[in-house]
């Protein structure tokens, strides 16, 4: 359970980082192009596209970490209930099998 929780935490952090990087990259490029060209008609033409890209990036940057945090919290809440169900480690299962074979052979 712990590795799944760590994986979910990593996914959320990675999604936030990627979204933040693309947010800065897209808006920085737009500002650089505007500063270089000094053509303010670009603002009218590209505002809707930039706004859509920013909304998607903000949505993924906040939504994915929120969803993974909720899933991780649910997993941690359910973890104590599932510990009694687990069959044990692989080694303990193999030891149990070898003990059974020893009893059958005698």
N, C-alpha and C positions, 0 to 999 in steps of 0.2 A: 504494500500500500504506500509505503514511504517513497518508493521510486516513482510511482505514478504521480504522487503529489509534487515531487521535485520536478518531474517532466512538465506538469501543468504550470508550475511556477515559472519554469524556463520559457515555455511557449508564450505566456503572458508578457514576460519581460522582453522577450525578443520581438514580439508584435509591437509593443510600445516603442522600442528603440528604432525599429525599421520605419514605423509610421512617423515618428518625430524627425528622423533623418530625411525622409522624402518630403515632409512638410517644409523643412528648412531649405532643402534643395530646390523645390518647385518655386517657393516664394522668393528665395534669393535669386534664382534665375530670372523670374519675372521682374524683380526690381532692377537687376543688372541690365536687362534688355531695355527697360524703360529709361534708365539713366543713360545708356549708350545712344539709343535712337532718338530720345526726346520727342517721341510721337505719341501724344496723349490719346489719339484715336485707338491705340492698342488697348488702352484701359477699357474702353467701351466694348471692344471686340472680345477681349479675353477675360473679363470679369466673371461672367457666368461659368466659364470653364474652370477658372481658378477656384471659384467658390465651390463648385461641385467636387473638384479634386480635394480641396481642403476639408469639406464635410465628410468625404469618404475616409480620408486619412485620420481625422479626429474621431470618427466613428470606430474605425478599426483600432486606433491607438487607445481608446478608452473602453470600447465594447469587448474586445477579445480579452484584455487583462481582467475585466470585470467578470466575464463569463468563466474564465479559468479559475479566478478566485472563488467564485460561488461553487464551482465543481469541486475544487480542492477542499473547501469547507464542508461540503456534503460528504466527501470521501472521508475526511477526518472524523466527522460525526458518526459515520457508519463503521469505521474501522474497529472500535471496541466490540461491536456486535458480531463481526465476522471472525474474530480471533478464536472463538470457541469452535468454529466450523473448520478451520484449516487442518490439513492432514499432517502438518509438520514439515520439516526440511527433507530434502531428497535423501540425505544420509540416514536420517532416522527411519525413513520408509524402507531404504535398502537394508538396514540392519534388521528391521522387522521381518522382511522377506527371507533373509538368510537364516534367521532363527526359526522360522516356520519350516524351511527346507531341512534344517538340521533335525527338527522333531519328526518330520515325515520319514527321513532316512533311517532313523534308529529303530 
